[in-house]
């Protein structure tokens, strides 16, 4: 009926049935025996320590005690009925109490029997008791899942608990699957990999992850399952990369011509950093290989990624191709358009912009010019992927803040030329190395790790609410020097749930501190109409206002070199990555810039760590590593929907060595056996074939 008993739907497992099977699917996403077997414990309770009764104290979370049932009695009637057991060891006596499952207690907990009682000790009237303890016969019963010194705890939900599928209930179901079907578990990794890294078999790993005999066995199981998880992610990513290089030919950019030479020798207003030169060289080599380039540029805020992208687009133009640049927001698209257009003149390259606000008349003309090849560089938002937008000869696509776009959105741009264009993706969100290997493992990665010459590191200060007058005084000093100031709030209007200084209240406070007409204030937030937002931003850019009060809408896409102060209100409410992005709005000119983090006096340990990190370092990659440890990969990148980061076992912040081993193994594997034709790699070939068929089926359905 099923290819393997492990493929059997859970409805057929003893003790499940249709209702519980439906609940397990809805709440945990598991439908088969194998999927439940892959629902791993998220922690373990150490059952190696035994307490004597005279060692108990009420601060202990959970304890286990070996003792004898010296007395047992039923007290009360009907709903007040309970069973009281006197439990004794050589040091004293305690009480065990049950208010539920009384029939089971009557039949199974016998007077004179020796047991292990496990639970939370409570002190009442100078005597200890445990309510509803877990009870095991002493000595423990041996067996494949016996002798548990580490008690597995499983993720469950309130709905599952109501159907008696708490952690213990899930454990019982997994125990049953292991007893009946563990010998049907098939190995997924080749023998030579298991031997090289001294990994236990998959069967052994599954037994020990659910029912570990000891800490060493648990560590072996975790290592095996983490390696397997990371290995198959890398196998898929590097297989995709290999396929793309075999399947997609790329335009040849052999010519370094008039456009790029004129720009570099006569227009570029500053010296490129060594990091920028290195990345441009990597792009040059990529575009001469005859295969489609897929390169990610990582660079901290203000590191000069846009200039690298512009020179790459001019390289495409020099070789007879058009280029386009897609940004996630209109603000950022316009920022890129203005900075590119201001550097170039129409004689060197014709630059145009297309957004959702481009008028119908402008669009019609733009579409005609684009198809005629009269536009060299097109900058825009999601509007670029519309079917009506057709290029004469698109050779390079630049995608900024690429994690904000879906895979399908990006792919639409790639299909706008018969020969797929080269792809350059950029991010100003520094990504830890482990995360880059997992998220972008199929891309070549370039890092711009230098700031342009003359840029001074931003000084960051952390002030508490009681120091607000000091902050206002500092703002006045900077504005008196002719500088401008950002003030960012996490909320627009007052929230009943969160006691945060909100934007409206902040503006009122500002007007008290800076009586008009001495200072002009721009107000920008996400709920404003686009036209109003653009108007207010432009006033600030033009220097007509000295202070911009805003929400995080200004996180990306505002470049005002004269702005020297960034004040972040309720800074403890922001993530590290967001704080770093906001700080990057200043420090864009030659003058010293400052970031002031305002917070409440009482801070939790994570909030304190975030603010201390911001004060201590300007290094985005260092910040990203700490952010990864605090928040996890999905939160940092917003990429849970990609499926890449649905990790059951591995932790990218902690398992860097295992990830590197897994990636190196796959690289070596494809170097020796690109088509996986060796019998040793038949398991891996079968896995990739199944994945390819599954992805194709998903697209059809």
C-alpha positions as CSV (number, residue, x, y, z in Angstrom):
1,X,0.0,0.0,0.0
2,X,2.8,2.5,1.0
3,X,6.4,2.5,-0.3
4,X,7.5,2.0,3.3
5,X,5.7,1.5,6.5
6,X,7.2,4.9,7.6
7,X,5.1,6.6,4.9
8,X,1.9,5.3,6.6
9,X,-0.4,8.2,7.6
10,X,-0.6,8.7,11.4
11,X,-4.3,8.0,11.4
12,X,-3.4,4.2,11.3
13,X,-1.1,4.4,14.3
14,X,-2.5,2.8,17.5
15,X,-3.8,5.6,19.8
16,X,-4.1,8.2,17.1
17,X,-7.3,7.9,15.0
18,X,-8.9,10.5,12.6
19,X,-9.4,13.4,15.1
20,X,-5.9,13.3,16.6
21,X,-4.3,12.8,13.2
22,X,-6.1,15.9,11.9
23,X,-4.9,17.8,15.0
24,X,-1.3,16.7,14.6
25,X,-1.4,17.8,11.0
26,X,-2.8,21.3,11.8
27,X,-0.7,22.0,14.9
28,X,2.6,20.4,14.0
29,X,2.4,19.8,10.3
30,X,3.1,16.0,10.7
31,X,1.0,13.5,8.7
32,X,3.1,10.3,8.5
33,X,5.1,8.0,10.9
34,X,8.4,9.3,9.4
35,X,7.4,12.9,9.9
36,X,6.6,12.3,13.6
37,X,9.9,10.5,13.9
38,X,11.5,13.7,12.6
39,X,9.7,15.8,15.3
40,X,12.7,16.1,17.6
41,X,12.7,17.0,21.3
42,X,13.7,20.7,21.8
43,X,15.2,20.0,25.3
44,X,15.8,17.3,27.8
45,X,15.3,17.0,31.6
46,X,18.4,15.5,33.2
47,X,17.3,12.4,35.2
48,X,20.8,11.4,36.3
49,X,20.5,13.2,39.7
50,X,18.5,11.7,42.5
51,X,17.6,13.6,45.7
52,X,17.1,12.4,49.2
53,X,14.0,13.7,50.9
54,X,16.0,15.7,53.4
55,X,17.8,17.5,50.5
56,X,14.6,18.9,49.0
57,X,13.9,22.7,49.0
58,X,11.1,24.6,47.3
59,X,13.4,26.5,44.9
60,X,14.3,23.3,43.0
61,X,12.5,23.1,39.7
62,X,12.1,19.3,39.2
63,X,13.5,16.5,41.2
64,X,13.5,12.7,41.3
65,X,13.4,10.7,44.5
66,X,13.7,6.9,45.0
67,X,11.4,5.7,47.8
68,X,8.8,3.2,49.0
69,X,5.1,3.7,49.1
70,X,4.5,3.3,52.9
71,X,0.8,4.3,52.9
72,X,-1.9,5.1,50.4
73,X,-5.4,6.5,51.0
74,X,-8.3,8.0,49.2
75,X,-9.6,11.3,50.6
76,X,-12.8,13.2,49.9
77,X,-15.7,12.3,47.5
78,X,-16.8,13.0,43.9
79,X,-15.0,16.1,42.4
80,X,-13.0,16.7,45.7
81,X,-11.7,13.1,45.7
82,X,-7.9,12.7,45.7
83,X,-5.3,10.0,46.4
84,X,-2.6,10.7,49.0
85,X,0.6,8.5,49.2
86,X,3.2,8.5,51.9
87,X,6.6,8.2,50.1
88,X,9.6,7.3,52.3
89,X,13.3,6.9,52.0
90,X,16.0,6.5,54.7
91,X,16.1,10.3,55.3
92,X,12.4,11.0,55.8
93,X,8.8,11.0,54.4
94,X,7.0,13.2,51.8
95,X,3.5,13.2,50.3
96,X,2.5,12.4,46.7
97,X,-0.9,13.7,45.7
98,X,-3.2,12.9,42.7
99,X,-6.4,14.7,41.8
100,X,-6.8,13.1,38.4
101,X,-6.1,9.7,36.8
102,X,-7.2,8.1,40.2
103,X,-8.1,4.7,38.7
104,X,-4.6,4.4,37.2
105,X,-3.0,5.3,40.5
106,X,-5.1,2.8,42.4
107,X,-4.2,0.0,40.0
108,X,-0.5,0.8,39.4
109,X,1.0,2.5,42.5
110,X,1.1,-0.3,45.1
111,X,1.8,-0.2,48.8
112,X,5.3,-1.5,49.5
113,X,6.4,-0.9,45.9
114,X,9.7,0.9,45.2
115,X,9.4,3.8,42.7
116,X,11.1,6.8,41.2
117,X,8.9,9.9,41.8
118,X,9.6,12.8,39.6
119,X,8.1,16.3,39.8
120,X,8.2,19.8,41.4
121,X,8.6,19.8,45.2
122,X,6.3,22.1,47.2
123,X,6.7,23.0,50.9
124,X,3.5,23.1,53.0
125,X,3.4,23.1,56.8
126,X,7.1,22.1,57.0
127,X,6.4,19.0,54.8
128,X,7.3,18.4,51.2
129,X,4.9,17.1,48.6
130,X,4.7,16.6,44.8
131,X,1.4,16.9,42.9
132,X,0.9,14.4,40.0
133,X,4.5,13.1,39.9
134,X,5.7,10.9,37.1
135,X,6.2,7.4,38.6
136,X,8.5,4.7,37.4
137,X,9.3,1.3,38.9
138,X,12.8,1.1,40.5
139,X,15.1,-0.2,39.1
140,X,14.1,1.2,35.7
141,X,13.1,-1.3,33.0
142,X,15.8,-1.8,30.3
143,X,15.0,-1.8,26.6
144,X,15.5,0.1,23.3
145,X,13.9,3.2,24.9
146,X,14.5,2.3,28.5
147,X,16.9,3.6,31.2
148,X,16.0,7.1,30.3
149,X,18.4,9.5,32.2
150,X,17.6,12.3,29.8
151,X,13.8,12.9,29.5
152,X,12.8,14.3,26.1
153,X,10.5,17.4,26.0
154,X,8.6,18.0,22.8
155,X,7.0,21.1,21.3
156,X,3.2,20.8,21.6
157,X,0.2,23.2,21.7
158,X,-2.8,23.8,24.0
159,X,-5.1,22.1,21.4
160,X,-2.9,19.0,21.4
161,X,-2.7,18.9,25.2
162,X,-6.5,18.9,25.4
163,X,-6.4,15.7,23.3
164,X,-3.8,14.2,25.7
165,X,-1.0,14.9,23.2
166,X,1.3,16.7,25.6
167,X,5.0,16.0,25.5
168,X,4.5,12.7,27.2
169,X,1.7,11.8,24.8
170,X,3.9,12.6,21.8
171,X,6.7,10.6,23.3
172,X,4.5,7.5,23.6
173,X,3.5,7.7,19.9
174,X,7.2,8.0,18.9
175,X,8.1,5.2,21.2
176,X,5.5,3.0,19.4
177,X,6.8,3.9,15.9
178,X,10.4,3.1,17.0
179,X,9.4,-0.2,18.6
180,X,7.5,-1.3,15.4
181,X,9.4,0.3,12.5
182,X,12.9,1.5,13.5
183,X,14.6,-1.3,11.4
184,X,12.9,0.2,8.3
185,X,14.8,3.5,8.6
186,X,17.0,3.9,5.6
187,X,20.5,5.5,5.5
188,X,20.7,8.8,3.7
189,X,24.4,9.5,3.7
190,X,27.1,7.5,1.8
191,X,29.2,5.2,3.9
192,X,32.5,7.1,3.1
193,X,31.0,10.3,4.6
194,X,29.9,8.5,7.7
195,X,33.4,7.0,8.2
196,X,35.2,10.3,7.4
197,X,33.3,12.3,10.1
198,X,32.7,9.3,12.4
199,X,28.9,9.8,12.2
200,X,26.5,7.3,13.7
201,X,23.9,5.7,11.4
202,X,20.5,7.4,10.9
203,X,18.7,4.6,12.7
204,X,21.0,5.0,15.8
205,X,20.7,8.8,15.6
206,X,16.9,8.6,15.7
207,X,16.8,6.2,18.6
208,X,19.2,8.3,20.6
209,X,17.7,11.7,19.8
210,X,14.3,10.5,21.2
211,X,15.5,8.2,23.9
212,X,19.1,9.0,24.7
213,X,21.0,6.5,26.9
214,X,23.4,9.1,28.1
215,X,24.8,12.5,27.2
216,X,27.5,11.1,24.9
217,X,25.0,9.2,22.9
218,X,22.8,12.3,22.6
219,X,25.7,14.4,21.4
220,X,26.5,11.8,18.7
221,X,22.9,11.8,17.6
222,X,22.7,15.6,17.5
223,X,25.9,15.8,15.5
224,X,24.8,13.3,12.9
225,X,21.4,14.9,12.4
226,X,22.8,18.4,12.2
227,X,25.4,17.4,9.7
228,X,22.8,15.6,7.6
229,X,20.5,18.6,7.7
230,X,23.2,21.1,6.7
231,X,24.7,18.7,4.1
232,X,21.5,18.3,2.2
233,X,20.9,22.1,2.1
234,X,24.4,22.6,0.7
235,X,23.9,19.7,-1.8
236,X,20.8,21.3,-3.1
237,X,22.3,24.9,-3.3
238,X,25.6,23.8,-5.0
239,X,23.7,21.4,-7.3
240,X,21.5,24.4,-8.4
241,X,24.7,26.5,-8.9
242,X,26.3,23.8,-11.0
243,X,23.1,23.3,-13.1
244,X,22.9,27.0,-13.8
245,X,26.5,27.2,-15.0
246,X,25.9,24.2,-17.3
247,X,22.4,25.3,-18.5
248,X,22.6,29.1,-18.7
249,X,25.1,30.7,-21.0
250,X,25.9,34.3,-20.2
251,X,26.7,37.4,-22.3
252,X,30.4,38.1,-22.8
253,X,31.5,41.5,-21.4
254,X,35.0,41.4,-23.0
255,X,35.2,45.2,-23.7
256,X,36.2,47.8,-21.2
257,X,35.2,50.7,-23.3
258,X,34.6,54.4,-23.5
259,X,31.7,54.6,-21.0
260,X,33.5,52.9,-18.1
261,X,36.9,54.6,-18.9
262,X,35.4,58.0,-19.1
263,X,33.5,57.5,-15.9
264,X,36.5,56.2,-14.0
265,X,39.1,58.7,-15.3
266,X,37.0,61.9,-15.6
267,X,33.7,61.7,-13.6
268,X,34.2,59.5,-10.5
269,X,34.6,62.2,-7.7
270,X,36.6,60.0,-5.3
271,X,39.2,57.2,-5.2
272,X,37.8,53.7,-5.1
273,X,38.7,51.6,-2.0
274,X,40.8,48.5,-2.5
275,X,37.7,46.4,-1.5
276,X,35.6,48.1,-4.3
277,X,38.4,47.5,-6.8
278,X,38.6,43.8,-5.8
279,X,34.8,43.3,-6.2
280,X,34.8,45.0,-9.7
281,X,37.6,42.7,-10.7
282,X,35.6,39.7,-9.6
283,X,32.6,40.9,-11.6
284,X,34.9,41.4,-14.7
285,X,36.1,37.9,-14.5
286,X,32.6,36.5,-14.0
287,X,31.3,38.3,-17.1
288,X,34.1,36.9,-19.3
289,X,33.4,33.2,-18.6
290,X,30.5,32.8,-21.0
291,X,28.2,31.6,-18.2
292,X,25.5,33.5,-16.3
293,X,27.0,35.5,-13.3
294,X,25.2,35.1,-10.0
295,X,27.0,37.2,-7.5
296,X,26.1,38.7,-4.1
297,X,27.7,41.9,-2.9
298,X,27.7,42.3,0.8
299,X,28.7,45.7,2.1
300,X,28.0,47.7,5.2
301,X,26.0,50.9,5.1
302,X,27.9,53.5,3.2
303,X,30.6,51.1,1.9
304,X,30.0,52.1,-1.8
305,X,28.0,49.3,-3.3
306,X,26.1,51.6,-5.6
307,X,29.3,52.8,-7.4
308,X,30.3,49.2,-7.9
309,X,26.9,48.4,-9.3
310,X,27.0,51.5,-11.6
311,X,30.4,50.6,-13.0
312,X,29.1,47.1,-13.6
313,X,26.1,48.5,-15.5
314,X,28.5,50.7,-17.6
315,X,30.5,47.6,-18.4
316,X,27.3,46.1,-19.7
317,X,26.6,49.2,-21.8
318,X,30.2,49.2,-23.2
319,X,29.5,45.7,-24.5
320,X,26.2,46.6,-26.2
321,X,23.8,45.6,-23.4
322,X,21.2,47.4,-21.3
323,X,21.2,47.2,-17.5
324,X,18.5,47.6,-14.9
325,X,18.5,48.1,-11.1
326,X,15.5,47.0,-9.0
327,X,15.0,48.4,-5.4
328,X,12.3,47.3,-2.9
329,X,10.8,50.7,-2.3
330,X,10.1,53.9,-4.3
331,X,12.2,55.9,-1.9
332,X,15.2,53.7,-2.4
333,X,14.6,53.5,-6.2
334,X,14.5,57.3,-6.5
335,X,17.6,57.6,-4.3
336,X,19.5,55.3,-6.6
337,X,18.2,57.1,-9.7
338,X,19.2,60.5,-8.5
339,X,22.7,59.4,-7.4
340,X,23.3,57.6,-10.7
341,X,21.8,60.4,-12.9
342,X,23.8,63.1,-11.0
343,X,27.1,61.3,-11.7
344,X,26.4,60.5,-15.3
345,X,25.4,62.8,-18.2
346,X,23.0,61.8,-21.0
347,X,25.9,61.7,-23.4
348,X,27.6,58.9,-21.4
349,X,24.5,56.8,-20.6
350,X,20.7,57.4,-20.8
351,X,19.3,56.7,-17.3
352,X,15.5,56.4,-16.7
353,X,13.3,55.5,-13.7
354,X,10.1,53.4,-13.6
355,X,7.9,53.1,-10.4
356,X,4.3,52.5,-9.6
357,X,3.8,56.3,-9.7
358,X,5.2,56.8,-13.2
359,X,2.3,58.3,-15.3
360,X,0.7,56.4,-18.2
361,X,2.1,58.9,-20.7
362,X,5.6,58.6,-19.3
363,X,5.4,54.8,-19.3
364,X,4.3,54.6,-23.0
365,X,7.4,56.7,-24.0
366,X,9.7,54.8,-21.7
367,X,8.5,51.4,-23.0
368,X,9.2,52.6,-26.6
369,X,12.7,53.9,-25.7
370,X,13.5,50.7,-23.8
371,X,12.6,48.4,-26.7
372,X,14.4,50.6,-29.2
373,X,17.6,50.4,-27.0
374,X,17.6,54.1,-26.3
375,X,17.7,53.6,-22.5
376,X,21.0,52.3,-21.2
377,X,20.2,52.0,-17.5
378,X,16.7,51.6,-16.0
379,X,16.2,52.0,-12.3
380,X,12.9,51.0,-10.7
381,X,10.7,49.1,-8.2
382,X,8.6,46.0,-8.7
383,X,7.2,47.8,-11.8
384,X,10.3,46.5,-13.7
385,X,9.0,42.9,-13.6
386,X,5.7,43.8,-15.4
387,X,5.2,41.9,-18.7
388,X,4.9,45.2,-20.6
389,X,8.4,46.2,-19.7
390,X,10.6,44.8,-22.6
391,X,14.3,45.4,-23.2
392,X,16.1,45.4,-26.5
393,X,19.0,43.5,-25.1
394,X,19.2,43.2,-21.3
395,X,22.6,42.1,-20.1
396,X,22.8,42.8,-16.4
397,X,20.2,42.9,-13.6
398,X,21.2,44.5,-10.2
399,X,18.8,43.8,-7.3
400,X,19.2,45.9,-4.2
401,X,18.2,44.6,-0.7
402,X,17.4,41.4,-2.5
403,X,16.0,39.5,0.5
404,X,12.9,41.7,0.2
405,X,12.0,40.1,-3.1
406,X,10.5,36.7,-3.7
407,X,12.3,34.1,-5.8
408,X,9.6,34.3,-8.5
409,X,9.8,38.1,-8.7
410,X,13.5,38.0,-9.3
411,X,13.1,35.2,-11.9
412,X,10.7,37.4,-14.0
413,X,13.6,39.8,-14.6
414,X,15.9,37.0,-15.6
415,X,13.5,36.0,-18.3
416,X,13.5,39.4,-20.1
417,X,16.3,38.3,-22.4
418,X,16.9,35.2,-24.6
419,X,20.3,34.8,-23.1
420,X,19.7,35.2,-19.3
421,X,21.2,38.5,-18.0
422,X,24.0,38.4,-15.5
423,X,22.7,38.8,-11.9
424,X,24.2,41.1,-9.3
425,X,22.4,41.2,-5.9
426,X,23.3,43.6,-3.1
427,X,22.5,43.8,0.5
428,X,23.4,46.5,3.1
429,X,22.3,44.1,5.8
430,X,25.6,42.4,6.9
431,X,25.0,38.7,7.0
432,X,27.1,36.3,9.2
433,X,29.2,33.9,7.2
434,X,27.2,30.9,8.3
435,X,24.0,32.5,7.2
436,X,25.4,33.6,3.9
437,X,26.5,30.0,3.2
438,X,23.0,28.8,3.9
439,X,20.9,31.5,2.4
440,X,23.1,32.3,-0.6
441,X,25.1,29.1,-0.9
442,X,24.4,29.0,-4.7
443,X,25.8,32.5,-5.3
444,X,29.4,33.8,-5.4
445,X,29.8,36.2,-2.6
446,X,31.8,39.4,-2.6
447,X,32.4,41.5,0.5
448,X,33.1,45.3,0.5
449,X,34.7,45.5,4.0
450,X,36.2,49.1,3.8
451,X,34.6,52.5,4.1
452,X,35.5,55.2,1.6
453,X,38.5,57.4,2.5
454,X,37.7,60.3,4.8
455,X,34.7,58.7,6.4
456,X,34.9,59.0,10.2
457,X,33.4,56.2,12.4
458,X,30.0,57.3,13.9
459,X,30.2,57.9,17.6
460,X,27.3,56.1,19.4
461,X,26.0,57.1,22.9
462,X,23.4,55.4,25.0
463,X,21.3,57.8,27.1
464,X,18.4,57.1,29.5
465,X,15.1,59.0,29.6
466,X,16.4,61.1,32.5
467,X,19.1,62.5,30.3
468,X,16.8,63.9,27.6
469,X,17.7,67.5,28.2
470,X,21.4,66.6,27.6
471,X,20.3,65.1,24.2
472,X,18.3,68.2,23.3
473,X,21.3,70.4,24.2
474,X,23.6,68.4,21.9
475,X,21.1,68.6,19.1
476,X,21.0,72.4,19.4
477,X,24.8,72.5,19.2
478,X,24.9,70.4,16.0
479,X,22.1,72.4,14.4
480,X,24.0,75.7,15.3
481,X,26.9,74.3,13.2
482,X,24.5,74.0,10.2
483,X,24.0,70.3,10.6
484,X,20.7,68.3,10.4
485,X,19.2,65.7,12.8
486,X,17.0,62.6,12.4
487,X,14.8,61.5,15.3
488,X,13.2,58.0,14.8
489,X,10.3,56.6,16.8
490,X,8.9,53.0,16.8
491,X,5.2,54.1,16.9
492,X,3.1,56.8,15.2
493,X,0.4,57.1,17.8
494,X,0.1,56.2,21.4
495,X,-0.4,52.5,22.1
496,X,-2.3,51.2,25.1
497,X,-0.1,48.1,25.2
498,X,3.3,49.7,24.8
499,X,4.4,52.7,26.9
500,X,6.6,54.2,24.2
501,X,7.4,57.8,23.4
502,X,5.4,58.0,20.2
503,X,6.0,60.2,17.2
504,X,3.0,62.6,17.7
505,X,4.0,63.1,21.4
506,X,7.6,63.5,20.3
507,X,6.8,66.2,17.8
508,X,4.8,68.1,20.5
509,X,7.8,67.8,22.8
510,X,10.1,69.0,20.0
511,X,8.1,72.1,19.4
512,X,8.4,73.0,23.1
513,X,12.2,72.5,23.0
514,X,12.7,74.1,19.6
515,X,10.2,77.0,19.3
516,X,9.4,77.9,15.7
517,X,10.5,79.7,13.6
518,X,14.1,78.9,14.9
519,X,13.9,75.3,13.6
520,X,11.8,73.7,10.9
521,X,10.6,70.0,11.3
522,X,9.8,67.4,8.6
523,X,7.5,64.6,9.7
524,X,7.6,61.3,7.7
525,X,5.9,58.0,8.5
526,X,4.5,55.0,6.6
527,X,0.9,56.0,6.8
528,X,1.3,59.2,4.9
529,X,0.4,59.4,1.2
530,X,3.5,58.9,-1.0
531,X,3.4,62.4,-2.4
532,X,3.4,63.9,1.1
533,X,6.3,61.6,2.1
534,X,8.3,62.6,-0.9
535,X,7.6,66.3,-0.3
536,X,8.7,66.2,3.4
537,X,11.8,64.2,2.6
538,X,12.8,66.6,-0.2
539,X,12.5,69.5,2.2
540,X,15.0,67.8,4.5
541,X,17.3,66.9,1.6
542,X,17.2,70.5,0.4
543,X,18.1,71.8,3.9
544,X,14.8,73.6,4.3
545,X,14.1,71.7,7.6
546,X,16.7,71.0,10.3
547,X,15.0,68.1,12.0
548,X,13.3,65.0,10.5
549,X,11.0,63.2,12.9
550,X,10.2,59.8,11.4
551,X,9.4,56.2,11.9
552,X,11.6,53.4,10.4
553,X,10.4,54.3,6.9
554,X,13.8,56.1,6.6
555,X,15.7,52.9,7.4
556,X,16.9,52.7,3.8
557,X,17.0,55.2,1.0
558,X,17.7,58.6,2.5
559,X,21.1,60.0,1.8
560,X,21.7,63.5,3.3
561,X,25.5,64.1,3.8
562,X,24.7,67.2,6.0
563,X,22.8,65.1,8.6
564,X,25.1,64.4,11.5
565,X,22.9,63.2,14.3
566,X,20.6,60.2,14.5
567,X,18.5,60.0,17.6
568,X,16.6,56.6,18.1
569,X,13.8,56.8,20.6
570,X,13.0,53.6,22.6
571,X,16.0,52.1,21.1
572,X,15.6,48.9,23.2
573,X,12.5,48.1,21.1
574,X,14.5,47.8,17.8
575,X,16.5,44.8,16.6
576,X,20.3,45.1,16.2
577,X,20.2,45.0,12.4
578,X,17.6,47.8,12.3
579,X,19.5,49.9,14.8
580,X,22.6,49.5,12.6
581,X,20.7,50.4,9.4
582,X,19.2,53.5,11.1
583,X,22.6,54.6,12.3
584,X,23.9,54.3,8.7
585,X,21.7,57.2,7.7
586,X,24.3,59.6,9.2
587,X,28.1,59.5,8.7
588,X,27.8,60.1,5.0
589,X,29.7,63.4,4.8
590,X,33.2,64.4,6.0
591,X,32.0,65.7,9.3
592,X,31.9,63.7,12.6
593,X,28.5,62.1,13.0
594,X,26.7,60.8,16.1
595,X,24.0,58.2,17.0
596,X,22.1,58.7,20.3
597,X,20.2,55.7,21.6
598,X,17.5,56.8,24.0
599,X,16.0,54.1,26.2
600,X,14.0,53.4,29.4
601,X,16.0,53.0,32.6
602,X,15.1,49.4,33.1
603,X,16.4,47.1,30.4
604,X,16.3,43.3,30.0
605,X,19.5,41.4,29.4
606,X,19.0,41.1,25.6
607,X,18.1,44.8,25.2
608,X,21.2,45.8,27.2
609,X,23.4,43.5,25.1
610,X,22.0,45.1,21.9
611,X,22.6,48.7,23.0
612,X,26.0,47.9,24.4
613,X,27.0,46.3,21.1
614,X,25.9,49.4,19.2
615,X,28.0,51.6,21.5
616,X,31.0,49.3,21.2
617,X,31.3,48.7,17.5
618,X,30.4,50.1,14.0
619,X,31.3,46.8,12.3
620,X,28.2,45.5,10.7
621,X,29.4,41.9,10.4
622,X,30.3,41.8,14.2
623,X,26.8,43.2,14.9
624,X,25.2,40.6,12.6
625,X,26.9,37.7,14.4
626,X,25.5,38.9,17.7
627,X,22.1,39.5,16.1
628,X,22.1,35.9,14.8
629,X,22.7,34.6,18.3
630,X,19.9,36.7,19.8
631,X,17.2,36.3,17.2
632,X,17.9,33.3,14.9
633,X,18.3,33.3,11.1
634,X,14.6,33.7,10.0
635,X,14.1,36.9,12.0
636,X,17.2,38.5,10.7
637,X,16.5,38.0,7.0
638,X,12.7,37.6,6.9
639,X,13.3,34.5,4.8
640,X,11.4,31.8,6.6
641,X,9.2,31.7,3.6
642,X,12.1,30.6,1.4
643,X,12.2,27.1,3.0
644,X,16.0,27.3,3.2
645,X,16.0,28.1,6.9
646,X,13.5,25.6,8.2
647,X,16.1,23.9,10.4
648,X,15.0,21.2,12.8
649,X,18.3,20.5,14.5
650,X,21.1,22.8,13.4
651,X,21.8,26.3,14.9
652,X,23.6,28.6,12.5
653,X,25.0,30.6,15.4
654,X,26.5,27.6,17.1
655,X,27.1,25.0,14.5
656,X,29.6,26.9,12.2
657,X,32.1,24.1,12.2
658,X,29.6,21.4,11.2
659,X,28.2,23.7,8.4
660,X,31.7,24.3,7.1
661,X,32.4,20.5,7.1
662,X,29.1,19.9,5.3
663,X,29.8,22.5,2.6
664,X,33.4,21.4,2.1
665,X,32.2,17.8,1.7
666,X,29.7,18.8,-1.0
667,X,32.3,21.0,-2.9
668,X,34.7,18.1,-2.9
669,X,32.0,15.7,-3.9
670,X,31.0,17.7,-7.0
671,X,34.7,18.2,-8.0
672,X,35.3,14.5,-8.0
673,X,31.8,13.4,-9.3
674,X,29.9,16.3,-10.9
675,X,27.0,14.1,-12.2
676,X,26.9,11.8,-9.1
677,X,27.4,8.8,-11.3
678,X,29.5,6.8,-8.9
679,X,27.7,3.9,-7.1
680,X,29.0,5.4,-3.8
681,X,26.8,8.5,-4.5
682,X,23.7,6.7,-5.6
683,X,21.8,7.8,-2.4
684,X,22.6,11.4,-3.1
685,X,21.6,11.2,-6.8
686,X,18.3,9.6,-5.8
687,X,17.7,12.4,-3.3
688,X,18.3,15.2,-5.9
689,X,16.2,13.4,-8.5
690,X,13.3,13.2,-6.0
691,X,13.7,16.9,-5.0
692,X,13.7,17.9,-8.7
693,X,10.5,16.0,-9.4
694,X,8.9,17.4,-6.3
695,X,9.7,21.0,-7.2
696,X,8.4,20.4,-10.8
697,X,5.2,18.9,-9.4
698,X,4.7,21.9,-7.1
699,X,5.0,24.3,-10.0
700,X,2.5,22.3,-12.1
701,X,0.0,22.0,-9.3
